[in-house]
Amino acid sequence: MTASKVDVPETIHLIGIPLPFKTTNENGQSNVDIGNHWQAFEKGQYFTKIPNIQTQEVYAVYHEYEGDHMAPFSYFIGCRVSPGTEVPEGLGLHALSIPPGAYHQLIAKGQMPHCIGQAWQEVWQSGVERAFQMDYEVYGEKSQNWNNAEVDIFIS
C-alpha cells in the first residue's frame, strides 16, 4: 500500500443519507450493508435532491468507530455542499462534517467495487497508524469507469 500524508485544511460539509444502523466488517457484513446503501442512494436519486452541491463528487464516510476496523461503525453517503446549507426536510437527508486534519491518502485502482475492498484489506494489513475517527472515499470522474476506476481514500 502506498499512502501519502496529506493535510485537509478545511471542514468538508456534506449532505446525504446515513446507513440507519452501524455495520461491521465481521463476516463481510459491511460489504452487504454498504452495497445495499449505495443502491438506495442511486435508486432514491439523492444526488439530485441535495442543494448547493459544490462538486460532482460523491463522498462515502466511515465514522463513529467503536474500536478498530473490526468493531461496529457508522456509514454515510453524500455530496459536498456550501457551508451553512440547510438540510431539506422530509427527504431523509442529513448533514455530516469531515473535520480538517492530517490524513493518509491512497488511491484504489481497478474494477469496481472490488478495488475498494482490496484497498481496505491492504490498509488493515499495512499497520498504518489510524485514529479511527473519520475515514472517507471520494468518488469523482475517475470512478465512473467501473472496469478501470480510481477512488481516493482518506484515512484519519
Backbone hydrogen bonds, N-H to C=O, Kabsch-Sander energy under -0.5 kcal/mol:
donor,donor_aa,acceptor,acceptor_aa,energy
3,A,1,M,-0.7
4,S,105,Q,-2.6
6,V,103,Y,-3.0
8,V,6,V,-0.6
8,V,101,G,-3.2
12,I,98,I,-2.5
13,H,11,T,-0.6
14,L,96,L,-2.7
15,I,79,C,-1.9
16,G,94,H,-2.6
17,I,77,I,-2.8
19,L,75,Y,-3.2
23,T,73,F,-2.5
28,G,25,N,-1.7
29,Q,26,E,-2.2
30,S,24,T,-1.5
31,N,28,G,-0.7
32,V,28,G,-1.2
33,D,29,Q,-2.6
34,I,30,S,-3.1
35,G,31,N,-1.9
36,N,32,V,-2.4
37,H,33,D,-2.0
38,W,34,I,-2.4
39,Q,35,G,-1.9
40,A,36,N,-2.0
41,F,37,H,-2.3
42,E,38,W,-2.5
43,K,39,Q,-3.1
44,G,40,A,-2.5
45,Q,42,E,-1.3
46,Y,41,F,-1.7
48,T,45,Q,-1.3
49,K,46,Y,-1.4
50,I,46,Y,-1.0
53,I,50,I,-0.5
54,Q,80,R,-2.8
55,T,80,R,-0.6
58,V,139,Y,-2.1
59,Y,78,G,-3.5
60,A,137,E,-2.1
61,V,76,F,-3.0
62,Y,135,D,-3.2
63,H,61,V,-0.5
63,H,74,S,-2.2
64,E,133,Q,-0.7
66,E,72,P,-2.2
71,A,68,D,-1.6
73,F,23,T,-2.3
74,S,63,H,-3.5
76,F,61,V,-1.8
77,I,17,I,-2.2
78,G,59,Y,-2.5
79,C,15,I,-2.4
81,V,13,H,-2.7
82,S,52,N,-1.4
85,T,82,S,-1.8
91,L,88,P,-0.6
94,H,16,G,-2.8
96,L,14,L,-2.0
98,I,12,I,-2.7
101,G,8,V,-2.2
103,Y,6,V,-2.9
104,H,155,I,-2.7
105,Q,4,S,-3.5
105,Q,103,Y,-0.5
106,L,153,I,-2.3
108,A,106,L,-0.5
108,A,151,V,-2.9
110,G,149,A,-2.1
112,M,146,W,-2.8
115,C,111,Q,-2.8
116,I,113,P,-1.1
117,G,113,P,-1.5
118,Q,114,H,-2.5
119,A,115,C,-2.0
120,W,116,I,-2.3
121,Q,117,G,-2.2
122,E,118,Q,-2.0
123,V,119,A,-2.1
124,W,120,W,-2.7
125,Q,121,Q,-1.8
126,S,122,E,-1.1
126,S,123,V,-0.7
127,G,123,V,-0.7
128,V,123,V,-0.5
135,D,62,Y,-2.4
136,Y,154,F,-2.5
137,E,60,A,-2.5
138,V,152,D,-2.7
139,Y,58,V,-3.2
139,Y,137,E,-0.5
140,G,138,V,-0.9
143,S,140,G,-1.7
144,Q,141,E,-1.4
146,W,144,Q,-1.1
148,N,145,N,-1.3
149,A,110,G,-3.0
150,E,142,K,-1.3
151,V,108,A,-2.2
152,D,138,V,-1.4
153,I,106,L,-3.0
154,F,136,Y,-3.4
155,I,104,H,-2.9
